[in-house]
Amino acid sequence: VLVVLAGSLAAGVANAQVEGTDCGCTLTGAYLEPDAGVRPNASAVSPGGSFRVEGGALPGPISVFRQADNVVVLQVQAGDWGWSPDGDRILISQVSGTLPNQLEQYWLYDLSGGATSTPIWSTASTLWGSTRLRFSEDGAVFLFAGLAFNSQVQLQSLEVASGALLTTSFTFFSPPGNLDDDSNPAVAGWGFGPDPTRIAYGYTTGQDGFTRVLAVEGTKANIKA
């Protein structure tokens, strides 16, 4: 079970066994399971009602309107879209080609400052085995995970307010699952910590299924504990 320490994610070494968690930590409890995050909301109107999407058949052009004054704040080509939980950011996706050689590309736009044409985060057009797109519950942090066909996972975590971006990757031994399936993830476990600017993840590296790497990393100065 992958757990994080509520209120603090710092860790040290100790000999005492903690009841229920044999982790060797000097700081003990209360422990929480990492938050899996929130999927982008695909409704036409953003959560909270500040923006709406209009357009024809997808893929194709869409326009995002600010509801208060009916001003267009974003015009893009899209295959699909999804809102952050706070409704201030919109994730745009496009695919090209056909399976099994279908390429995916993503852009994240922040609409809180008004009209924009520049994404605050994006990916190159890439062939992925599967992807995972999640926001923290407050919408302040965005998490992307992409599974390449060499069993390598690429993780990116973006803190919107500061623009701080954590980028990391790892290769695991066990057969990959679908990164977007919460019931059968390709790694041992992952998610947001109590401070969503830090993510925890673990993955299997050995054939025995017990050799695992556990890590906690943050967008702030790319700190690692």
PyRosetta script that sets phi, psi and omega in degrees:
from pyrosetta import init, pose_from_sequence

init()
pose = pose_from_sequence("VLVVLAGSLAAGVANAQVEGTDCGCTLTGAYLEPDAGVRPNASAVSPGGSFRVEGGALPGPISVFRQADNVVVLQVQAGDWGWSPDGDRILISQVSGTLPNQLEQYWLYDLSGGATSTPIWSTASTLWGSTRLRFSEDGAVFLFAGLAFNSQVQLQSLEVASGALLTTSFTFFSPPGNLDDDSNPAVAGWGFGPDPTRIAYGYTTGQDGFTRVLAVEGTKANIKA")
pose.set_psi(1, 128.7)
pose.set_omega(1, 178.1)
pose.set_phi(2, -90.5)
pose.set_psi(2, 122.6)
pose.set_omega(2, -178.3)
pose.set_phi(3, -130.1)
pose.set_psi(3, 156.0)
pose.set_omega(3, 174.6)
pose.set_phi(4, -127.2)
pose.set_psi(4, 156.5)
pose.set_omega(4, -176.1)
pose.set_phi(5, -86.9)
pose.set_psi(5, 121.4)
pose.set_omega(5, -179.3)
pose.set_phi(6, -65.6)
pose.set_psi(6, 131.7)
pose.set_omega(6, 176.5)
pose.set_phi(7, 88.9)
pose.set_psi(7, -27.1)
pose.set_omega(7, 179.3)
pose.set_phi(8, -155.8)
pose.set_psi(8, 143.7)
pose.set_omega(8, 179.5)
pose.set_phi(9, -118.2)
pose.set_psi(9, 12.0)
pose.set_omega(9, 176.3)
pose.set_phi(10, -74.3)
pose.set_psi(10, 150.4)
pose.set_omega(10, -178.7)
pose.set_phi(11, -142.9)
pose.set_psi(11, 148.8)
pose.set_omega(11, 175.8)
pose.set_phi(12, -133.0)
pose.set_psi(12, -162.6)
pose.set_omega(12, -177.3)
pose.set_phi(13, -118.3)
pose.set_psi(13, 135.6)
pose.set_omega(13, 177.2)
pose.set_phi(14, -146.8)
pose.set_psi(14, 158.5)
pose.set_omega(14, -178.6)
pose.set_phi(15, -92.0)
pose.set_psi(15, -21.3)
pose.set_omega(15, -175.3)
pose.set_phi(16, -71.0)
pose.set_psi(16, 140.5)
pose.set_omega(16, 175.4)
pose.set_phi(17, -85.6)
pose.set_psi(17, 130.1)
pose.set_omega(17, 179.7)
pose.set_phi(18, -88.6)
pose.set_psi(18, 131.7)
pose.set_omega(18, -179.3)
pose.set_phi(19, -57.4)
pose.set_psi(19, 122.3)
pose.set_omega(19, 177.3)
pose.set_phi(20, 86.7)
pose.set_psi(20, -15.4)
pose.set_omega(20, -179.2)
pose.set_phi(21, -145.3)
pose.set_psi(21, 104.5)
pose.set_omega(21, 179.4)
pose.set_phi(22, -89.2)
pose.set_psi(22, 73.8)
pose.set_omega(22, -172.9)
pose.set_phi(23, -109.4)
pose.set_psi(23, -12.3)
pose.set_omega(23, -178.3)
pose.set_phi(24, 67.4)
pose.set_psi(24, 34.1)
pose.set_omega(24, -177.9)
pose.set_phi(25, -98.0)
pose.set_psi(25, 144.4)
pose.set_omega(25, 174.0)
pose.set_phi(26, -79.6)
pose.set_psi(26, -25.4)
pose.set_omega(26, 176.4)
pose.set_phi(27, -101.3)
pose.set_psi(27, 122.1)
pose.set_omega(27, -173.2)
pose.set_phi(28, -120.1)
pose.set_psi(28, 131.9)
pose.set_omega(28, 172.0)
pose.set_phi(29, 54.5)
pose.set_psi(29, 168.8)
pose.set_omega(29, -12.4)
pose.set_phi(30, -75.3)
pose.set_psi(30, 135.5)
pose.set_omega(30, -177.8)
pose.set_phi(31, -95.4)
pose.set_psi(31, 144.9)
pose.set_omega(31, 179.9)
pose.set_phi(32, -129.0)
pose.set_psi(32, 146.6)
pose.set_omega(32, 170.4)
pose.set_phi(33, -70.9)
pose.set_psi(33, 141.6)
pose.set_omega(33, 177.5)
pose.set_phi(34, -57.2)
pose.set_psi(34, 144.2)
pose.set_omega(34, 179.2)
pose.set_phi(35, -79.0)
pose.set_psi(35, 123.9)
pose.set_omega(35, -177.2)
pose.set_phi(36, -67.5)
pose.set_psi(36, -16.4)
pose.set_omega(36, 179.3)
pose.set_phi(37, 91.0)
pose.set_psi(37, 178.1)
pose.set_omega(37, -174.1)
pose.set_phi(38, -116.1)
pose.set_psi(38, 130.9)
pose.set_omega(38, 176.3)
pose.set_phi(39, -67.8)
pose.set_psi(39, 148.6)
pose.set_omega(39, 174.0)
pose.set_phi(40, -56.8)
pose.set_psi(40, 139.4)
pose.set_omega(40, -178.3)
pose.set_phi(41, -87.3)
pose.set_psi(41, 120.3)
pose.set_omega(41, -171.9)
pose.set_phi(42, -93.0)
pose.set_psi(42, 16.0)
pose.set_omega(42, -178.6)
pose.set_phi(43, -74.3)
pose.set_psi(43, 161.9)
pose.set_omega(43, -179.2)
pose.set_phi(44, -70.2)
pose.set_psi(44, -32.5)
pose.set_omega(44, 179.9)
pose.set_phi(45, -106.0)
pose.set_psi(45, 136.0)
pose.set_omega(45, -177.0)
pose.set_phi(46, -67.8)
pose.set_psi(46, 152.5)
pose.set_omega(46, 172.2)
pose.set_phi(47, -55.0)
pose.set_psi(47, 129.9)
pose.set_omega(47, -175.3)
pose.set_phi(48, 92.7)
pose.set_psi(48, -16.3)
pose.set_omega(48, 172.0)
pose.set_phi(49, 81.0)
pose.set_psi(49, 13.8)
pose.set_omega(49, -176.1)
pose.set_phi(50, -77.7)
pose.set_psi(50, -26.3)
pose.set_omega(50, -175.6)
pose.set_phi(51, -135.1)
pose.set_psi(51, 159.9)
pose.set_omega(51, 174.0)
pose.set_phi(52, -141.9)
pose.set_psi(52, 152.4)
pose.set_omega(52, 178.8)
pose.set_phi(53, -106.5)
pose.set_psi(53, 135.4)
pose.set_omega(53, 173.4)
pose.set_phi(54, -129.3)
pose.set_psi(54, 143.7)
pose.set_omega(54, 179.1)
pose.set_phi(55, 173.6)
pose.set_psi(55, 176.6)
pose.set_omega(55, 179.5)
pose.set_phi(56, -97.2)
pose.set_psi(56, -146.4)
pose.set_omega(56, -178.9)
pose.set_phi(57, -65.9)
pose.set_psi(57, 143.7)
pose.set_omega(57, 178.2)
pose.set_phi(58, -101.4)
pose.set_psi(58, 145.9)
pose.set_omega(58, -0.1)
pose.set_phi(59, -72.1)
pose.set_psi(59, 149.9)
pose.set_omega(59, -178.3)
pose.set_phi(60, 170.7)
pose.set_psi(60, -177.1)
pose.set_omega(60, -178.4)
pose.set_phi(61, -75.2)
pose.set_psi(61, 141.8)
pose.set_omega(61, 172.5)
pose.set_phi(62, -129.6)
pose.set_psi(62, 155.9)
pose.set_omega(62, 174.7)
pose.set_phi(63, -123.3)
pose.set_psi(63, 138.4)
pose.set_omega(63, 177.3)
pose.set_phi(64, -109.3)
pose.set_psi(64, 122.0)
pose.set_omega(64, -178.2)
pose.set_phi(65, -104.8)
pose.set_psi(65, 142.4)
pose.set_omega(65, 168.4)
pose.set_phi(66, -83.6)
pose.set_psi(66, 121.9)
pose.set_omega(66, -172.2)
pose.set_phi(67, -63.8)
pose.set_psi(67, -34.2)
pose.set_omega(67, -173.1)
pose.set_phi(68, -61.9)
pose.set_psi(68, -36.4)
pose.set_omega(68, -176.4)
pose.set_phi(69, -132.3)
pose.set_psi(69, 6.9)
pose.set_omega(69, 177.7)
pose.set_phi(70, 62.1)
pose.set_psi(70, 27.6)
pose.set_omega(70, 178.9)
pose.set_phi(71, -87.3)
pose.set_psi(71, 138.3)
pose.set_omega(71, 175.7)
pose.set_phi(72, -77.1)
pose.set_psi(72, 123.4)
pose.set_omega(72, -179.3)
pose.set_phi(73, -107.4)
pose.set_psi(73, -12.4)
pose.set_omega(73, -179.8)
pose.set_phi(74, -159.0)
pose.set_psi(74, 135.2)
pose.set_omega(74, 173.2)
pose.set_phi(75, -131.9)
pose.set_psi(75, 120.7)
pose.set_omega(75, -176.9)
pose.set_phi(76, -147.2)
pose.set_psi(76, 164.0)
pose.set_omega(76, 167.6)
pose.set_phi(77, -84.9)
pose.set_psi(77, 136.3)
pose.set_omega(77, -176.3)
pose.set_phi(78, -143.5)
pose.set_psi(78, 144.7)
pose.set_omega(78, 168.4)
pose.set_phi(79, -95.1)
pose.set_psi(79, -26.9)
pose.set_omega(79, 177.6)
pose.set_phi(80, -167.7)
pose.set_psi(80, 170.2)
pose.set_omega(80, 177.0)
pose.set_phi(81, -148.7)
pose.set_psi(81, 166.5)
pose.set_omega(81, 175.1)
pose.set_phi(82, -160.4)
pose.set_psi(82, 145.5)
pose.set_omega(82, -176.4)
pose.set_phi(83, -96.0)
pose.set_psi(83, 152.3)
pose.set_omega(83, 168.3)
pose.set_phi(84, -73.3)
pose.set_psi(84, 159.9)
pose.set_omega(84, -178.2)
pose.set_phi(85, -58.7)
pose.set_psi(85, -31.1)
pose.set_omega(85, 179.5)
pose.set_phi(86, -86.4)
pose.set_psi(86, -5.6)
pose.set_omega(86, 175.5)
pose.set_phi(87, 79.2)
pose.set_psi(87, 5.1)
pose.set_omega(87, -176.8)
pose.set_phi(88, -93.4)
pose.set_psi(88, -12.2)
pose.set_omega(88, -178.4)
pose.set_phi(89, -127.7)
pose.set_psi(89, 146.8)
pose.set_omega(89, 179.4)
pose.set_phi(90, -127.8)
pose.set_psi(90, 132.7)
pose.set_omega(90, 178.3)
pose.set_phi(91, -100.8)
pose.set_psi(91, 125.2)
pose.set_omega(91, 179.9)
pose.set_phi(92, -108.4)
pose.set_psi(92, 137.2)
pose.set_omega(92, 177.3)
pose.set_phi(93, -130.3)
pose.set_psi(93, 151.8)
pose.set_omega(93, 174.3)
pose.set_phi(94, -143.4)
pose.set_psi(94, 146.9)
pose.set_omega(94, 173.9)
pose.set_phi(95, -124.8)
pose.set_psi(95, 150.8)
pose.set_omega(95, 177.4)
pose.set_phi(96, -139.1)
pose.set_psi(96, 151.8)
pose.set_omega(96, -177.8)
pose.set_phi(97, 82.9)
pose.set_psi(97, -173.9)
pose.set_omega(97, -179.1)
pose.set_phi(98, -127.0)
pose.set_psi(98, 154.8)
pose.set_omega(98, 178.3)
pose.set_phi(99, -62.3)
pose.set_psi(99, 142.3)
pose.set_omega(99, 7.5)
pose.set_phi(100, -92.0)
pose.set_psi(100, 15.0)
pose.set_omega(100, -177.0)
pose.set_phi(101, -112.5)
pose.set_psi(101, 36.1)
pose.set_omega(101, -177.1)
pose.set_phi(102, -82.2)
pose.set_psi(102, 129.7)
pose.set_omega(102, -179.8)
pose.set_phi(103, -98.6)
pose.set_psi(103, 142.4)
pose.set_omega(103, -179.9)
pose.set_phi(104, -119.9)
pose.set_psi(104, 146.2)
pose.set_omega(104, 177.6)
pose.set_phi(105, -144.4)
pose.set_psi(105, 143.8)
pose.set_omega(105, -174.8)
pose.set_phi(106, -134.1)
pose.set_psi(106, 146.9)
pose.set_omega(106, 175.3)
pose.set_phi(107, -136.7)
pose.set_psi(107, 139.7)
pose.set_omega(107, 176.5)
pose.set_phi(108, -118.6)
pose.set_psi(108, 125.2)
pose.set_omega(108, -179.2)
pose.set_phi(109, -114.6)
pose.set_psi(109, 139.1)
pose.set_omega(109, 175.0)
pose.set_phi(110, -100.6)
pose.set_psi(110, 117.2)
pose.set_omega(110, -176.4)
pose.set_phi(111, -98.6)
pose.set_psi(111, 0.1)
pose.set_omega(111, -173.8)
pose.set_phi(112, -67.7)
pose.set_psi(112, -22.7)
pose.set_omega(112, -178.6)
pose.set_phi(113, -97.3)
pose.set_psi(113, 4.7)
pose.set_omega(113, 179.9)
pose.set_phi(114, 109.4)
pose.set_psi(114, -160.8)
pose.set_omega(114, -175.1)
pose.set_phi(115, -61.1)
pose.set_psi(115, 141.3)
pose.set_omega(115, -179.0)
pose.set_phi(116, -150.4)
pose.set_psi(116, 155.6)
pose.set_omega(116, 171.9)
pose.set_phi(117, -130.6)
pose.set_psi(117, 5.1)
pose.set_omega(117, -175.0)
pose.set_phi(118, -113.9)
pose.set_psi(118, 121.0)
pose.set_omega(118, 178.0)
pose.set_phi(119, -71.7)
pose.set_psi(119, 150.1)
pose.set_omega(119, 175.3)
pose.set_phi(120, -88.3)
pose.set_psi(120, -10.4)
pose.set_omega(120, 177.1)
pose.set_phi(121, -159.3)
pose.set_psi(121, 147.9)
pose.set_omega(121, 177.6)
pose.set_phi(122, -159.8)
pose.set_psi(122, 166.1)
pose.set_omega(122, 174.1)
pose.set_phi(123, -121.8)
pose.set_psi(123, 161.1)
pose.set_omega(123, 169.8)
pose.set_phi(124, -76.3)
pose.set_psi(124, 163.4)
pose.set_omega(124, 176.3)
pose.set_phi(125, -71.6)
pose.set_psi(125, 115.8)
pose.set_omega(125, -167.2)
pose.set_phi(126, -135.9)
pose.set_psi(126, 147.8)
pose.set_omega(126, 173.4)
pose.set_phi(127, -89.4)
pose.set_psi(127, 109.5)
pose.set_omega(127, -178.8)
pose.set_phi(128, -111.3)
pose.set_psi(128, 147.5)
pose.set_omega(128, 170.7)
pose.set_phi(129, -71.7)
pose.set_psi(129, -40.5)
pose.set_omega(129, 173.0)
pose.set_phi(130, -164.4)
pose.set_psi(130, 162.0)
pose.set_omega(130, 179.6)
pose.set_phi(131, -134.9)
pose.set_psi(131, 161.1)
pose.set_omega(131, 177.3)
pose.set_phi(132, -135.9)
pose.set_psi(132, 128.0)
pose.set_omega(132, -177.5)
pose.set_phi(133, -127.1)
pose.set_psi(133, 117.6)
pose.set_omega(133, -176.5)
pose.set_phi(134, -142.1)
pose.set_psi(134, 148.6)
pose.set_omega(134, 170.2)
pose.set_phi(135, -109.9)
pose.set_psi(135, 152.0)
pose.set_omega(135, 167.0)
pose.set_phi(136, -65.8)
pose.set_psi(136, 161.8)
pose.set_omega(136, -174.0)
pose.set_phi(137, -60.0)
pose.set_psi(137, -29.5)
pose.set_omega(137, 179.6)
pose.set_phi(138, -90.6)
pose.set_psi(138, -1.7)
pose.set_omega(138, 178.9)
pose.set_phi(139, 78.3)
pose.set_psi(139, 2.9)
pose.set_omega(139, -174.6)
pose.set_phi(140, -80.6)
pose.set_psi(140, -19.9)
pose.set_omega(140, -177.2)
pose.set_phi(141, -131.1)
pose.set_psi(141, 138.4)
pose.set_omega(141, 178.9)
pose.set_phi(142, -116.6)
pose.set_psi(142, 134.9)
pose.set_omega(142, -179.3)
pose.set_phi(143, -119.3)
pose.set_psi(143, 128.8)
pose.set_omega(143, 174.1)
pose.set_phi(144, -119.6)
pose.set_psi(144, 135.8)
pose.set_omega(144, 172.4)
pose.set_phi(145, -132.6)
pose.set_psi(145, 133.6)
pose.set_omega(145, 178.3)
pose.set_phi(146, -128.6)
pose.set_psi(146, 132.5)
pose.set_omega(146, 179.8)
pose.set_phi(147, -101.4)
pose.set_psi(147, 115.8)
pose.set_omega(147, 176.1)
pose.set_phi(148, -84.9)
pose.set_psi(148, 166.7)
pose.set_omega(148, -174.6)
pose.set_phi(149, -78.8)
pose.set_psi(149, -2.8)
pose.set_omega(149, 174.3)
pose.set_phi(150, -96.4)
pose.set_psi(150, 20.4)
pose.set_omega(150, -179.7)
pose.set_phi(151, 65.7)
pose.set_psi(151, 24.1)
pose.set_omega(151, 174.9)
pose.set_phi(152, -99.7)
pose.set_psi(152, 133.1)
pose.set_omega(152, 176.0)
pose.set_phi(153, -104.0)
pose.set_psi(153, 130.3)
pose.set_omega(153, 173.2)
pose.set_phi(154, -106.3)
pose.set_psi(154, 126.7)
pose.set_omega(154, 179.9)
pose.set_phi(155, -114.0)
pose.set_psi(155, 136.1)
pose.set_omega(155, 171.3)
pose.set_phi(156, -135.1)
pose.set_psi(156, 133.9)
pose.set_omega(156, 179.1)
pose.set_phi(157, -127.8)
pose.set_psi(157, 121.1)
pose.set_omega(157, -175.3)
pose.set_phi(158, -112.5)
pose.set_psi(158, 124.1)
pose.set_omega(158, 170.6)
pose.set_phi(159, -91.3)
pose.set_psi(159, 113.5)
pose.set_omega(159, -169.9)
pose.set_phi(160, -62.7)
pose.set_psi(160, -45.7)
pose.set_omega(160, -172.8)
pose.set_phi(161, -60.9)
pose.set_psi(161, -43.0)
pose.set_omega(161, -176.4)
pose.set_phi(162, -96.5)
pose.set_psi(162, -18.2)
pose.set_omega(162, -174.5)
pose.set_phi(163, 78.3)
pose.set_psi(163, 5.2)
pose.set_omega(163, -179.2)
pose.set_phi(164, -66.8)
pose.set_psi(164, 132.9)
pose.set_omega(164, -175.9)
pose.set_phi(165, -125.4)
pose.set_psi(165, 123.9)
pose.set_omega(165, 172.0)
pose.set_phi(166, -96.1)
pose.set_psi(166, 128.6)
pose.set_omega(166, 176.0)
pose.set_phi(167, -127.5)
pose.set_psi(167, 125.6)
pose.set_omega(167, 178.2)
pose.set_phi(168, -148.7)
pose.set_psi(168, 166.9)
pose.set_omega(168, 178.8)
pose.set_phi(169, -152.2)
pose.set_psi(169, 159.4)
pose.set_omega(169, 176.4)
pose.set_phi(170, -156.6)
pose.set_psi(170, 157.5)
pose.set_omega(170, 177.1)
pose.set_phi(171, -118.1)
pose.set_psi(171, 131.6)
pose.set_omega(171, -175.3)
pose.set_phi(172, -117.2)
pose.set_psi(172, 161.4)
pose.set_omega(172, -174.5)
pose.set_phi(173, -86.1)
pose.set_psi(173, -44.2)
pose.set_omega(173, -171.6)
pose.set_phi(174, -65.2)
pose.set_psi(174, 151.1)
pose.set_omega(174, -178.9)
pose.set_phi(175, -56.4)
pose.set_psi(175, 134.5)
pose.set_omega(175, -176.1)
pose.set_phi(176, -70.0)
pose.set_psi(176, 143.1)
pose.set_omega(176, 170.4)
pose.set_phi(177, -101.6)
pose.set_psi(177, -164.4)
pose.set_omega(177, 177.5)
pose.set_phi(178, -89.1)
pose.set_psi(178, 119.2)
pose.set_omega(178, -176.8)
pose.set_phi(179, -61.3)
pose.set_psi(179, -24.3)
pose.set_omega(179, -176.8)
pose.set_phi(180, -89.2)
pose.set_psi(180, -0.8)
pose.set_omega(180, -178.8)
pose.set_phi(181, -96.3)
pose.set_psi(181, 108.8)
pose.set_omega(181, -177.6)
pose.set_phi(182, -65.1)
pose.set_psi(182, -25.3)
pose.set_omega(182, -176.8)
pose.set_phi(183, -86.9)
pose.set_psi(183, -13.2)
pose.set_omega(183, -177.4)
pose.set_phi(184, -147.4)
pose.set_psi(184, 64.2)
pose.set_omega(184, -177.5)
pose.set_phi(185, -70.9)
pose.set_psi(185, 159.2)
pose.set_omega(185, -178.1)
pose.set_phi(186, -79.0)
pose.set_psi(186, -10.6)
pose.set_omega(186, 179.3)
pose.set_phi(187, -119.2)
pose.set_psi(187, 170.1)
pose.set_omega(187, -177.3)
pose.set_phi(188, -63.9)
pose.set_psi(188, -32.6)
pose.set_omega(188, 178.4)
pose.set_phi(189, 170.6)
pose.set_psi(189, 154.2)
pose.set_omega(189, 176.4)
pose.set_phi(190, -166.7)
pose.set_psi(190, 167.6)
pose.set_omega(190, 177.8)
pose.set_phi(191, 159.7)
pose.set_psi(191, -179.7)
pose.set_omega(191, 180.0)
pose.set_phi(192, -79.7)
pose.set_psi(192, 144.0)
pose.set_omega(192, 171.9)
pose.set_phi(193, -82.1)
pose.set_psi(193, 179.2)
pose.set_omega(193, 177.4)
pose.set_phi(194, -56.3)
pose.set_psi(194, -34.8)
pose.set_omega(194, 167.0)
pose.set_phi(195, -94.5)
pose.set_psi(195, 106.7)
pose.set_omega(195, -170.6)
pose.set_phi(196, -66.5)
pose.set_psi(196, -8.1)
pose.set_omega(196, 174.6)
pose.set_phi(197, -73.8)
pose.set_psi(197, -4.2)
pose.set_omega(197, 176.7)
pose.set_phi(198, -120.9)
pose.set_psi(198, 136.9)
pose.set_omega(198, 179.3)
pose.set_phi(199, -118.7)
pose.set_psi(199, 148.4)
pose.set_omega(199, 175.7)
pose.set_phi(200, -114.4)
pose.set_psi(200, 141.7)
pose.set_omega(200, 177.2)
pose.set_phi(201, -151.7)
pose.set_psi(201, 154.9)
pose.set_omega(201, 177.3)
pose.set_phi(202, -144.8)
pose.set_psi(202, 149.9)
pose.set_omega(202, -178.3)
pose.set_phi(203, -152.0)
pose.set_psi(203, 154.1)
pose.set_omega(203, -178.4)
pose.set_phi(204, -85.8)
pose.set_psi(204, 132.1)
pose.set_omega(204, -179.5)
pose.set_phi(205, -115.8)
pose.set_psi(205, -11.3)
pose.set_omega(205, -175.1)
pose.set_phi(206, -118.8)
pose.set_psi(206, 156.0)
pose.set_omega(206, -178.8)
pose.set_phi(207, -65.3)
pose.set_psi(207, -26.9)
pose.set_omega(207, -178.6)
pose.set_phi(208, -71.5)
pose.set_psi(208, -12.5)
pose.set_omega(208, 178.6)
pose.set_phi(209, 80.4)
pose.set_psi(209, 2.1)
pose.set_omega(209, -177.9)
pose.set_phi(210, -114.9)
pose.set_psi(210, -13.1)
pose.set_omega(210, 177.5)
pose.set_phi(211, -83.7)
pose.set_psi(211, 109.0)
pose.set_omega(211, -175.3)
pose.set_phi(212, -129.0)
pose.set_psi(212, 152.8)
pose.set_omega(212, 173.0)
pose.set_phi(213, -109.7)
pose.set_psi(213, 127.3)
pose.set_omega(213, 177.1)
pose.set_phi(214, -116.1)
pose.set_psi(214, 137.1)
pose.set_omega(214, -177.7)
pose.set_phi(215, -146.2)
pose.set_psi(215, 151.4)
pose.set_omega(215, 171.6)
pose.set_phi(216, -127.7)
pose.set_psi(216, 121.8)
pose.set_omega(216, -178.1)
pose.set_phi(217, -131.0)
pose.set_psi(217, 155.5)
pose.set_omega(217, -177.1)
pose.set_phi(218, -133.0)
pose.set_psi(218, 155.7)
pose.set_omega(218, 177.9)
pose.set_phi(219, -73.3)
pose.set_psi(219, -27.2)
pose.set_omega(219, -176.3)
pose.set_phi(220, -72.5)
pose.set_psi(220, 108.8)
pose.set_omega(220, -179.0)
pose.set_phi(221, 58.2)
pose.set_psi(221, 19.6)
pose.set_omega(221, -178.1)
pose.set_phi(222, 50.3)
pose.set_psi(222, 42.0)
pose.set_omega(222, -178.2)
pose.set_phi(223, -69.1)
pose.set_psi(223, 150.2)
pose.set_omega(223, -179.3)
pose.set_phi(224, -135.4)
pose.set_psi(224, 135.7)
pose.set_omega(224, 177.8)
pose.set_phi(225, -127.5)
pose.dump_pdb("model.pdb")
